[in-house]
Amino acid sequence: MPVFGSWSRACVALIVVLGGVIGGCGGGVEVIREGPDAGVVRYLYKGNNGHLYTSKRDEAFDRIREFCDAPYQVLKEGQTKSRQRVIEGIGGAEVVTEDWWGIRFQCLP
């Protein structure tokens, strides 16, 4: 007997979609390696000056410290390309704009 037994496929699909939305699809912080000792970390934020007042910024610096495992220098910081995506739900479709902030860094010897 299948694990989902009497659950409808629509119900299972809804749970999977909600899990992705609630989970944040990767947490909204990513490191892009540009070499053995350099890279860019970028994170999602909302609104004006939201890049400074989000927990994602702290997480971004944590990821830089993990990457370097030593002192580092911030070379440049700024808004990166935004992304739009469509979220479909019971009430219809909605276009969501994601704003990303980037921090380019260099690990120091």
N, C-alpha and C positions, 0 to 999 in steps of 0.2 A: 504494500500500500504506500502511495506517495506521502512524503512528509507533510505536504499541505492539504492532504485529504480532501475535505469539503470546501476549502477556500477557492474562490473563483480566481481565474487568471488576472482579472482586472484588479482585485484586491491585492494580490501578490505584487503586481506591477506598481501599484500605488505605493506600497511599502518600500519597494526598491528605490523609487524616485524620491520619496521623502527622505530616505536614508542618505541619499546622495546630497540633497539640499541641506539637511541638518548637519551632515558631516563636513560640509564646506568643500568637498572635492579637493582634498589635499591640504586643507588648512589655510590656504591663501598666502603661504610663504614659500618661495622657491629660490634655490641657489643655482646660478648658472656659472659653471667653471669656465674661466677664460685663460687658464694656464695652471701650472702646478701650484702657484702661490698667489693667484689673483682670481677675482670673479665679481659677479653682481648678484646681490640678493634683492629680490623684489617681493612686495607684499601688497595685498588688497587694503584699501581704505575707503572711507565714505566722506563726502562733503569737503568743504573748504577747511584747510588746516587739519583735516582728519588724519593726515599722515603722521602728525606729531603726537596725537593723543589716542593712539590705538595700541592695544596690547600686541598687535602684530609687529610693531616697531621693536619692542623689546625682544620678541621672538626672532626677528631678523638679525639683531645684534648677537643673540645667542648662537644663531646658525653661523655667523661670521667667526665667532670665537671657536666654535667646534671645527670649522673648516681650517682655520689658521693654527690652532693649538699653540699660539704665540701672540705677541703684540701685532697689531695691524694698523693700517692707516686708511682713512676714508678719503678717496680721491675725488669723488663727485657724487652728488645726490640730486635727485629730481624726479618729476613725474615721467612715467614711461607711457607707452602707447596704451590707451584704454581699449577695452574689448566689450562688445555688445553681444548678448546672447538672449535667446527666446526661451522663456519658461512657460510651459503649457500646464494648465491645471483645470480643475473642474469649472471654474468661472471663465475660462478662455485663456488666451495667450497674453504674455506681458514681456516687453523688451526691457532688459536690465542692463545698465551700463556699469561695467566694473572699472574702477580707477585703481591703477597700480603705481606704487612709488618704488624707485630703484636706488640702491646704494652700491656704488662701485668701490671696491676695496682692494688693498694690496697687503699681503702678509709681510711682516718685517722679520729680518733674521734675528 
